[in-house]
Amino acid sequence: MQNSSDDEAGGGKGMQPVIVFPFRLPKAGAVAIQRALHTTDGASRGHVSRTSALREELVAALTPAGGGQVSTALVLQKAERYLPSLCGLACALTNQPRLHLNEPLNFKWTSSLRKTKHKTTGSRKMYLDWDFKFELVMTLNTLGLGYARRASEVLYSGAGGGQPDEDLKLAALLLRKAAGVFTHLADTEIPRWVGVADRETAVECNHNIAKALSIVCLALAQQLTIKKALADGMKKGIVAKLSAEVCHMLENALSLAKMYPNQRLVNKHFLKYLELQITMNKAVCGRLLAASHYEQEKLGHAVSYARLAYDTIQTIKPFAVQNDVGHVFRLYNMQNNHVWVQKEVDSRVLGLPEGKSVVKIEPFLLPEPEYTDIF
């Protein structure tokens, strides 16, 4: 198609939108760690005091005084600082299961993915659990959600420095790190928590939810790769395979999220977000396939894929991708009707190509514990 511009031919350098779900960060309630673990040993007292202070800093970052706005960067900093001390506390409680406590260690957290607020008070339900594994799982969830939120801030406000390519790289890294944290939760920490399935606890303490969050973050990182590939002029057929993989990943994530035992507790906006993302990315993939066939002068296939993308995108509210897909469909259809007159392909035989993943999880490991015993 020598007489068509890159945009007309489906170049669409800006056609891959990246929408990060606006995750809330959980809130943590105060815990009297020093009072519960009173000790006369000097070193142990120092460990307990530091652990308590670092947790209080994290609690304060999650709930700013005066109802101020939460700083994601500050929460990440405080969570990362608290983890080595928390791991120390976990080791001490594991090594000394009969360690005398002056009072129970009642860890309290809200859920970031719970569906509704309390009907009477309007506040989020605070889950309470004496098991330190609950504290560890929720702190790691805070870290993972924080990385995802930070990626969103980098993308939407240039918080990574304002250089588009650098912002994309940093956002992708943050999403891969988030995926690593959630994978660690799903594969290691939640399975270690004996009896978690029988507890009334936060939604994100579920294995399938953690796995779904990991997949969503990795799919978002892949979308950033697609955005960069389109800007660099990569062949549309290749990019379509990357886009197809995003669709497959998001469908898997939605399936996992819907496996949560009590569906009514899961934030309906998160489930709707996944459905929207699947629809949008199927339309993007169809548009890319249409552009690929257009470049090969296979107008029958190009129109068919453009029509499929257009029909798919009609099921959601209008936005930029819908306008773009509609323009491409009308252009291809007009050219085929008046110039090429090639037979369209039955939509029932059209489908997504085999996906290709090019992003990898950033592996996460717990930090070394700052201490291992309390005397």
PyMOL commands that set and color helices and strands:
alter all, ss='L'
color gray80, all
select helices_A, chain A and resi 33-36+42-62+65-67+72-95+132-157+164-192+196-198+203-205+207-231+236-257+263-265+268-295+299-313+320-340+347-349
alter helices_A, ss='H'
color red, helices_A
select strands_A, chain A and resi 107-110+126-129
alter strands_A, ss='S'
color yellow, strands_A
deselect
rebuild
show_as cartoon
